[in-house]
Amino acid sequence: MKRLLTLFIALFVITYIGHSRPEYSILQSYGTKCTNCHINTQGGGARTLGGWMSRNMTSMVEPSAIGLGGVFDFLQNTNQLFDGIVTFGLDLRYQSAKWGGTQEVRKIHNSSDTSSYTVLSEPKRDHMLMQLDPYISIKPHEMIEFEGFYNLAYEIEDLKRYPGQQPYAFSAIFRPGANLPSLRVGFFQPAIGTKWDDHTLLIRQVMGASRGSLLLPHDYTEWGAQIDYEAIEWLGLSFGLFDSKNLHDALSVTNYSGGTEPIVSGNTMDAVARVCFYPPEIISGVTSFFGGYWFWNTPMKTDDGLYFANNYYTVGNLFFNIGMIDKFSLLTEFMWSNKQNLRKTNNFLVEFTYQPLESAYVYARWERANTDILVDGSDFHATQYVFGTKFFPLPYIGIIPEYRIIDKDHVEGYHSQWAFQVHLFY
């Protein structure tokens, strides 16, 4: 009976996991490259054995002190089976926040003043299972690896799906040699910048008169192929070509006729290039990484040779992250987009994290989003402030309370709220 109870608790704990955050690669001494901890070169998702070991004993309370020593001893054996051929895990993220606020335009009833202003109605607090991703990696040979996941929360929270969100991803990774590029093919997310676990980031959004839209869908996933080069310790390179069906179906933009059209044309390809530098420690304990990516979608024409046509959509990103191991991290990111002749955006982010304990840290984030609507000459601006902490009461369990403030220049007043996330990870 005790064995069955221990196994039940272990399975319960295993099913609660969280996504990675970019500050981990700065704060931890294991290394800054995403591939030091994750199968994916961009980070997030399934952990390698090294990534699993990097935080599998981080906690504020010793499990044995509350009678759970046997449970966590069992969990801390390994995340692999069959001599490393199979790597397994789950991701679960649960959030409590306010959703559902609406916007309305109020006109000033004054014969000498015909102006108007926009106000926000108060959203209501709700709860959401954001992720429940069982994932698996199978590596039958050093030269090939198969990986994938399915987000069960997509089916559970069917009324809270994000535009363009896909419930699954899978790929095959071919590695012909340790010093050679690898090839990844399948249905997966292109390498489009720093991998965050927060879908409320302002720099990923487009400000407008009504609710903001997205530059790219959350967890943007397409059929495609990507070449990654990670053989040089201080360098990471990626280039990929992808279908654009999900982008075409999910996002739209206002055109000169006053209507909307898909953000990209049908039957076109996405191209994504990413470069990241990981310089060696110049000062002991100080680590950093920086780089950027370029995403573009342009119709191809063949009527007079092969050339790029008009109606392009591009998204660019630059990031610079630096910090001191086990002390603090400073993350910066600049993201811009251009839908030809229709819309431009320029967004910024700065986040500072301080880690007083191995099992707890606090952070503050500032974001600014700027949108120019070229169709009618209007522009929109917003600022977001986020203050939060993350602490690990037990191994594999993270709690994140946050206080968020968003101030839109075209809206009277501002909104603020507490939000809570639970991450339990393996």
C-alpha positions as CSV (number, residue, x, y, z in Angstrom):
1,M,0.0,0.0,0.0
2,K,2.8,2.4,0.8
3,R,4.5,1.6,-2.6
4,L,1.2,2.4,-4.4
5,L,0.7,5.6,-2.5
6,T,4.3,6.7,-3.2
7,L,3.9,5.9,-6.9
8,F,0.6,7.8,-7.0
9,I,2.2,10.9,-5.4
10,A,5.2,10.6,-7.7
11,L,3.0,10.5,-10.8
12,F,1.0,13.5,-9.5
13,V,4.1,15.5,-9.0
14,I,5.6,14.5,-12.3
15,T,2.6,15.8,-14.2
16,Y,3.3,19.4,-13.0
17,I,6.1,21.1,-15.0
18,G,7.0,24.6,-16.1
19,H,8.6,26.1,-19.1
20,S,12.1,27.5,-19.1
21,R,12.8,31.2,-18.7
22,P,15.8,32.9,-20.4
23,E,17.2,34.2,-17.1
24,Y,18.0,30.6,-16.0
25,S,20.8,30.4,-18.6
26,I,22.4,33.4,-17.0
27,L,21.8,32.6,-13.3
28,Q,22.9,28.9,-13.6
29,S,26.5,28.0,-13.9
30,Y,25.7,25.1,-16.3
31,G,26.0,27.3,-19.4
32,T,24.1,29.8,-21.4
33,K,23.4,27.8,-24.6
34,C,19.9,26.5,-24.7
35,T,21.2,23.1,-26.0
36,N,23.0,22.7,-22.7
37,C,19.6,22.0,-21.1
38,H,17.1,21.5,-23.9
39,I,16.8,19.3,-27.0
40,N,15.5,22.4,-28.9
41,T,18.2,24.8,-29.9
42,Q,15.9,27.7,-29.0
43,G,15.1,26.4,-25.5
44,G,11.9,25.3,-23.9
45,G,10.2,21.9,-24.1
46,A,12.0,18.6,-23.4
47,R,15.1,18.8,-21.1
48,T,18.3,16.9,-21.7
49,L,19.7,14.9,-18.8
50,G,22.0,17.9,-18.0
51,G,19.1,20.3,-18.0
52,W,17.0,18.0,-15.8
53,M,19.9,17.7,-13.3
54,S,20.5,21.5,-13.2
55,R,17.4,22.2,-10.9
56,N,16.1,18.9,-9.8
57,M,17.1,19.5,-6.2
58,T,16.3,23.2,-5.9
59,S,13.9,23.8,-3.0
60,M,13.2,26.0,0.0
61,V,12.1,23.0,2.1
62,E,14.0,19.7,2.4
63,P,11.5,17.0,1.3
64,S,12.6,14.6,4.0
65,A,11.6,17.2,6.6
66,I,8.0,16.9,5.7
67,G,7.9,13.1,5.1
68,L,8.3,13.2,1.3
69,G,12.0,12.1,1.1
70,G,11.1,8.8,-0.5
71,V,8.9,10.4,-3.2
72,F,11.6,12.9,-4.3
73,D,14.3,10.3,-4.1
74,F,12.3,8.3,-6.6
75,L,11.8,11.4,-8.9
76,Q,15.4,12.3,-8.8
77,N,16.6,9.1,-10.3
78,T,16.6,10.1,-14.0
79,N,14.4,11.5,-16.8
80,Q,15.7,8.8,-19.2
81,L,15.0,5.2,-20.0
82,F,16.9,2.4,-21.8
83,D,20.4,3.9,-21.4
84,G,19.4,7.3,-22.6
85,I,17.5,6.2,-25.7
86,V,14.2,7.7,-24.3
87,T,13.8,11.0,-22.6
88,F,10.5,11.9,-21.1
89,G,8.7,14.7,-19.3
90,L,5.6,16.7,-18.9
91,D,4.8,20.5,-18.9
92,L,1.9,21.9,-16.9
93,R,1.3,25.6,-16.2
94,Y,-1.8,26.9,-14.4
95,Q,-2.6,30.6,-14.1
96,S,-5.1,32.8,-12.3
97,A,-5.5,36.3,-13.9
98,K,-8.1,38.7,-15.1
99,W,-9.5,38.2,-18.7
100,G,-12.4,39.4,-20.7
101,G,-12.1,43.2,-20.4
102,T,-13.8,45.1,-23.3
103,Q,-13.1,48.5,-24.8
104,E,-15.6,51.2,-25.7
105,V,-15.4,54.7,-27.2
106,R,-17.2,57.4,-25.2
107,K,-18.0,60.7,-26.9
108,I,-18.0,64.0,-25.1
109,H,-21.5,65.5,-25.2
110,N,-20.5,69.1,-25.7
111,S,-21.5,71.3,-28.6
112,S,-18.1,72.9,-28.7
113,D,-16.1,69.7,-28.3
114,T,-16.6,66.7,-30.7
115,S,-13.7,64.7,-29.3
116,S,-14.0,61.2,-27.8
117,Y,-11.9,58.9,-25.7
118,T,-11.7,55.2,-25.2
119,V,-12.1,53.5,-21.8
120,L,-11.7,49.9,-20.7
121,S,-14.3,47.9,-18.9
122,E,-13.0,45.9,-15.9
123,P,-12.0,42.3,-16.8
124,K,-13.0,39.4,-14.5
125,R,-10.7,37.1,-12.7
126,D,-10.5,33.6,-14.2
127,H,-8.4,30.5,-14.0
128,M,-6.8,28.7,-16.9
129,L,-4.8,25.5,-17.4
130,M,-2.4,27.0,-19.9
131,Q,-0.3,23.9,-20.6
132,L,-0.4,20.2,-20.1
133,D,2.3,18.8,-22.4
134,P,3.5,15.3,-22.2
135,Y,6.6,15.1,-24.3
136,I,9.0,12.4,-25.4
137,S,12.3,12.1,-27.2
138,I,13.5,8.9,-28.8
139,K,17.2,8.7,-29.8
140,P,17.8,5.3,-31.4
141,H,21.2,6.4,-32.8
142,E,23.6,9.3,-32.2
143,M,22.8,10.6,-35.6
144,I,19.0,10.8,-35.3
145,E,16.4,11.9,-32.7
146,F,12.6,12.0,-32.8
147,E,10.8,14.4,-30.4
148,G,7.3,15.7,-29.9
149,F,4.5,16.7,-27.5
150,Y,0.8,17.2,-27.3
151,N,-0.8,20.0,-25.3
152,L,-3.8,18.4,-23.6
153,A,-4.8,21.8,-22.2
154,Y,-5.8,22.8,-25.8
155,E,-8.6,20.3,-25.5
156,I,-9.5,21.1,-21.9
157,E,-9.5,24.9,-22.3
158,D,-11.2,24.9,-25.7
159,L,-12.8,28.3,-25.1
160,K,-9.5,30.0,-24.2
161,R,-7.2,29.1,-27.2
162,Y,-4.9,31.8,-28.5
163,P,-5.2,32.8,-32.2
164,G,-3.1,30.4,-34.3
165,Q,-2.2,28.2,-31.3
166,Q,-1.4,24.6,-32.3
167,P,-1.9,21.7,-29.8
168,Y,1.2,19.7,-30.8
169,A,4.6,19.7,-32.4
170,F,7.0,17.0,-33.6
171,S,10.2,16.7,-35.5
172,A,13.1,14.5,-36.5
173,I,16.6,15.8,-35.9
174,F,19.5,14.5,-38.0
175,R,23.0,15.0,-36.6
176,P,25.6,13.6,-39.0
177,G,28.5,14.6,-36.8
178,A,29.5,16.6,-33.7
179,N,31.2,19.3,-35.8
180,L,28.6,19.4,-38.5
181,P,25.2,21.2,-38.8
182,S,22.1,19.3,-37.8
183,L,18.8,19.2,-39.8
184,R,15.4,19.4,-38.2
185,V,12.3,18.6,-40.1
186,G,8.7,18.3,-39.1
187,F,5.9,20.4,-37.6
188,F,7.5,22.7,-35.0
189,Q,8.2,26.3,-33.9
190,P,10.8,28.2,-35.9
191,A,13.7,29.8,-34.1
192,I,12.2,33.2,-33.6
193,G,14.1,34.8,-30.7
194,T,14.2,34.4,-27.0
195,K,11.9,31.6,-25.7
196,W,9.7,33.0,-22.9
197,D,7.0,31.3,-20.9
198,D,4.9,34.4,-20.7
199,H,2.1,34.9,-23.3
200,T,1.4,38.5,-22.0
201,L,4.7,40.0,-23.3
202,L,3.9,43.4,-24.7
203,I,6.8,43.2,-27.2
204,R,5.0,40.3,-29.0
205,Q,1.8,42.4,-29.5
206,V,0.5,45.0,-31.8
207,M,-1.2,48.0,-30.2
208,G,-4.4,49.3,-31.7
209,A,-7.7,51.2,-30.9
210,S,-9.2,47.9,-29.7
211,R,-7.5,44.9,-28.2
212,G,-4.0,44.3,-29.4
213,S,-3.2,41.6,-31.9
214,L,0.0,39.5,-32.1
215,L,3.1,39.9,-34.3
216,L,3.2,36.1,-34.5
217,P,0.9,33.5,-33.0
218,H,1.8,32.2,-29.5
219,D,3.9,29.0,-29.9
220,Y,3.9,29.6,-33.6
221,T,4.1,26.2,-35.3
222,E,4.4,25.3,-39.0
223,W,5.6,22.5,-41.3
224,G,9.2,23.2,-42.2
225,A,12.9,22.4,-42.1
226,Q,15.6,24.1,-40.2
227,I,19.4,23.8,-40.2
228,D,21.2,24.4,-36.8
229,Y,24.9,24.8,-36.2
230,E,26.0,24.6,-32.6
231,A,29.5,23.0,-32.9
232,I,31.3,26.2,-31.9
233,E,31.0,26.9,-28.2
234,W,30.5,30.6,-28.6
235,L,28.2,30.6,-31.6
236,G,24.7,29.3,-32.6
237,L,23.3,29.6,-36.1
238,S,19.9,28.6,-37.5
239,F,18.1,29.0,-40.8
240,G,14.8,27.5,-41.7
241,L,12.0,27.5,-44.4
242,F,8.4,27.0,-43.3
243,D,4.9,26.9,-44.6
244,S,2.8,29.9,-43.7
245,K,-0.7,28.4,-43.5
246,N,-1.2,28.9,-39.7
247,L,0.1,32.5,-39.9
248,H,-2.2,33.2,-42.9
249,D,-5.3,31.7,-41.1
250,A,-4.6,33.3,-37.7
251,L,-3.6,36.9,-38.1
252,S,-4.9,39.8,-40.2
253,V,-4.2,43.5,-40.8
254,T,-6.3,46.5,-41.8
255,N,-6.0,47.5,-45.5
256,Y,-6.7,50.7,-47.4
257,S,-10.3,49.7,-48.2
258,G,-11.1,49.7,-44.5
259,G,-11.4,45.9,-44.4
260,T,-9.0,43.3,-43.2
261,E,-6.8,40.8,-45.0
262,P,-4.5,38.0,-43.9
263,I,-1.1,39.2,-42.6
264,V,0.6,37.1,-45.3
265,S,-0.5,35.8,-48.7
266,G,-1.6,32.3,-49.2
267,N,0.8,29.7,-50.7
268,T,4.0,31.5,-49.5
269,M,7.0,30.4,-47.4
270,D,8.4,31.8,-44.2
271,A,12.1,32.2,-44.0
272,V,13.8,32.5,-40.5
273,A,17.5,33.2,-39.8
274,R,18.9,33.4,-36.2
275,V,22.3,34.0,-34.8
276,C,23.4,33.9,-31.2
277,F,26.8,34.6,-29.6
278,Y,27.9,33.2,-26.2
279,P,31.2,35.0,-25.3
280,P,33.5,33.5,-22.8
281,E,33.7,34.9,-19.2
282,I,35.9,38.0,-19.3
283,I,35.2,38.6,-15.6
284,S,34.8,35.6,-13.4
285,G,31.2,34.7,-12.8
286,V,29.9,37.1,-15.4
287,T,28.1,35.5,-18.3
288,S,26.1,36.7,-21.3
289,F,24.6,35.9,-24.6
290,F,23.2,38.1,-27.4
291,G,22.0,37.9,-31.0
292,G,18.9,38.3,-33.1
293,Y,16.7,36.8,-35.7
294,W,15.0,37.8,-38.9
295,F,11.6,36.5,-40.1
296,W,10.3,37.3,-43.5
297,N,7.4,36.2,-45.7
298,T,7.5,37.5,-49.3
299,P,5.5,36.1,-52.3
300,M,7.8,34.7,-55.1
301,K,7.1,35.6,-58.7
302,T,8.3,33.6,-61.7
303,D,6.7,35.5,-64.6
304,D,10.0,37.3,-65.4
305,G,12.6,35.1,-63.8
306,L,12.6,34.4,-60.1
307,Y,12.2,37.4,-57.8
308,F,10.5,38.6,-54.6
309,A,7.2,40.3,-55.0
310,N,5.6,43.0,-52.9
311,N,3.2,42.6,-50.0
312,Y,5.9,41.4,-47.7
313,Y,5.8,40.9,-43.9
314,T,8.9,40.9,-41.8
315,V,9.6,40.6,-38.0
316,G,13.0,41.3,-36.5
317,N,14.5,40.9,-33.1
318,L,17.7,41.8,-31.2
319,F,18.5,40.6,-27.7
320,F,21.3,41.2,-25.2
321,N,21.4,39.3,-21.9
322,I,24.1,39.6,-19.2
323,G,24.4,38.8,-15.5
324,M,26.4,37.1,-12.7
325,I,26.0,33.5,-12.0
326,D,23.7,32.8,-8.9
327,K,23.3,36.6,-8.4
328,F,21.4,38.6,-11.1
329,S,20.5,38.8,-14.7
330,L,19.6,41.7,-17.1
331,L,17.6,40.8,-20.1
332,T,17.0,43.3,-23.0
333,E,15.1,42.8,-26.2
334,F,14.0,44.9,-29.2
335,M,11.4,43.6,-31.6
336,W,10.0,45.3,-34.7
337,S,7.8,44.4,-37.6
338,N,6.8,45.8,-41.0
339,K,3.7,44.9,-43.1
340,Q,4.5,46.7,-46.3
341,N,2.6,50.0,-46.7
342,L,0.1,49.0,-44.0
343,R,1.7,48.8,-40.5
344,K,4.9,49.1,-38.5
345,T,5.8,48.3,-34.9
346,N,8.7,48.9,-32.6
347,N,8.7,47.3,-29.2
348,F,11.2,47.2,-26.3
349,L,11.8,45.1,-23.1
350,V,14.1,45.3,-20.1
351,E,13.9,42.8,-17.3
352,F,16.1,42.7,-14.1
353,T,16.2,39.6,-11.9
354,Y,17.9,39.3,-8.5
355,Q,18.5,35.9,-6.9
356,P,19.0,36.2,-3.1
357,L,18.6,32.4,-2.7
358,E,19.1,29.5,-5.0
359,S,15.4,28.6,-4.5
360,A,14.0,32.1,-4.9
361,Y,14.4,35.2,-7.1
362,V,12.6,38.5,-7.7
363,Y,12.3,40.4,-11.0
364,A,11.0,43.6,-12.5
365,R,10.1,44.1,-16.2
366,W,9.5,47.2,-18.3
367,E,8.0,47.0,-21.8
368,R,7.1,49.6,-24.4
369,A,5.0,48.9,-27.5
370,N,4.7,51.4,-30.4
371,T,2.5,50.8,-33.5
372,D,2.2,53.0,-36.6
373,I,-0.9,52.4,-38.8
374,L,0.2,53.5,-42.2
375,V,-3.3,53.2,-43.7
376,D,-4.7,56.2,-41.8
377,G,-1.6,57.7,-40.2
378,S,-2.7,56.8,-36.6
379,D,-0.3,55.6,-34.0
380,F,-0.7,53.7,-30.7
381,H,1.6,53.3,-27.7
382,A,1.5,51.3,-24.4
383,T,3.7,50.6,-21.5
384,Q,3.7,47.5,-19.2
385,Y,5.3,47.0,-15.8
386,V,5.6,43.6,-14.2
387,F,6.9,42.9,-10.7
388,G,7.1,39.3,-9.6
389,T,8.9,36.6,-7.8
390,K,9.5,32.9,-8.3
391,F,10.2,30.5,-5.5
392,F,10.6,26.7,-5.3
393,P,9.0,25.4,-2.1
394,L,9.9,21.8,-3.1
395,P,11.9,20.3,-6.0
396,Y,10.1,20.6,-9.3
397,I,7.5,23.1,-8.0
398,G,7.6,26.8,-8.8
399,I,5.2,29.5,-7.6
400,I,5.1,32.8,-9.5
401,P,3.0,35.7,-8.1
402,E,3.1,38.8,-10.3
403,Y,1.7,42.4,-10.2
404,R,1.1,43.8,-13.6
405,I,0.3,47.4,-14.7
406,I,-0.5,48.3,-18.3
407,D,-0.9,51.8,-19.4
408,K,-2.2,52.5,-23.0
409,D,-1.7,56.1,-24.1
410,H,-5.0,56.1,-26.1
411,V,-7.0,54.8,-23.1
412,E,-8.0,56.9,-20.1
413,G,-6.4,55.5,-16.9
414,Y,-4.6,52.2,-16.6
415,H,-5.2,48.6,-15.6
416,S,-3.4,46.7,-12.9
417,Q,-3.9,43.2,-11.4
418,W,-2.3,40.4,-9.5
419,A,-1.7,37.2,-11.4
420,F,-0.5,33.8,-10.2
421,Q,1.1,30.9,-11.9
422,V,2.0,27.5,-10.7
423,H,4.9,25.6,-12.3
424,L,5.8,22.1,-11.3
425,F,8.5,20.7,-13.5
426,Y,10.5,17.5,-14.1
